[in-house]
C-alpha cells in the first residue's frame, strides 16, 4: 500500500518537472514509475540471491509481510534512486534550456534605452 503512495508521488514529481520545462508530462511520469519499480526489482532479486547463497533454508521460510526491515530499506533506496534520476534530468533540462538559441533570437529586436 505504501508503494502505491510512493509511485503516485514520484509520478507527480516527475510530471511537474516535465511541465516546468515544456516536456510531455506523462512520459516522465512513467519514467518515474519505471525507475522506482526497477530499483525495487533489482534490490529484491539481489536480496533474494544473497539470502539463498548465505542461508538456503531461509528461502523456504520467506515471509511476505508489508513492513519488514528489508522492505523499508528497499523503499528508501528506491526513493533515493528516483530523486537521483530527477536531479540528473533537472540538470539536463537546465543545460538544454540555456543552450537554446531561441532566447538570443528573441532579444534581437529589443532596444536598450
N, C-alpha and C positions, 0 to 999 in steps of 0.2 A: 504494500500500500504506500509506503514511504517513497518507493522508487517511482511511482506514478506522479507524486507531487514533485519530485526532483526532475522528472522528464518534462513536466509542464513548465516548470520554472526555467529549465535550460532552453526549451523551445522559445519561450517568450524573450529570454535574454538575448539569444542569437537573432531573433526576429527584430528586436529593437535596434541591434547593431546594423542589420541589413537596411532597415528603414532610414537610419541616420545617414547612411552613405548611398542611398538610392539603389539598393540591390533588391532582388526578389526575396521577400521575407520567408516564404515557406521553404525555399531551397536551404537556407541557412538554419532554419528551424529543424529540418530533417537531418542536417549535418550534426546538430547538437545531439539529437536523439541517437544518431549513429555512433558518435564519439562516446556517449555515456554507455550505451549497450555494448559496444565493442570493448570498452575498458572493463565492464563487468564480466564479459565472457572470458577475456584474457586472464583476468585475476582469478575467476572461478576455475578455469582449466588449470592454471598454474598451481593453485592451492590444492586442487584435487590430485594432480600428479605428485605434488610434494607429499601429501598425506598418503598416497598409495605407495610411494617409494619408502617412506620412513616407517610407516605402520600399516602393513597390508590389511590387518584386521579392522582398522578404523573405517575402511571403505564400506564394509558391510553394515556398520553401525552409524551411518550418516544420519544426522538429524536436520531436517529442512525447516526449522523454525525461522520466523521472520527476523527476530532480534537476537543474533548471536554476535559475539565479538568480531568474528570474521566478516559477517555481513556489514557491520558498522564500518570496519576498516575498508571494505570494498566500496562502500558508498563514499567515504571520504576521498579515496584515491580517484574514483570516477568523477567526483565533483572537481577535484584538482585538475584532472585531465581536461574537463570541459572548460574550466576557467583558463587553463594554459592555451588551449586552441583559440579561445575567444581573444586573448591578448595578442596572439600571433596574427589573427585575422584583422584585429583593430589596427595594428602597426602596418600591415599590408595595405589596408584601405586608406590610411592616412598618407602613406607614401604615394599611392596611386592618385589621391586627391591633390597632393602638392604638385606632382609632375604633370598634371593635365595642362595643356597649353590653352585651354578654353578660358582660364582665369586671366591670362595675359591678353588674350584677344578681346575680352570684354572691356579692358581698360584702354584700348586704342583710341577711342573717340572722346575720352574724358579730357577736360581742360582743367589744369590746376591754376586757379586764380588766386 
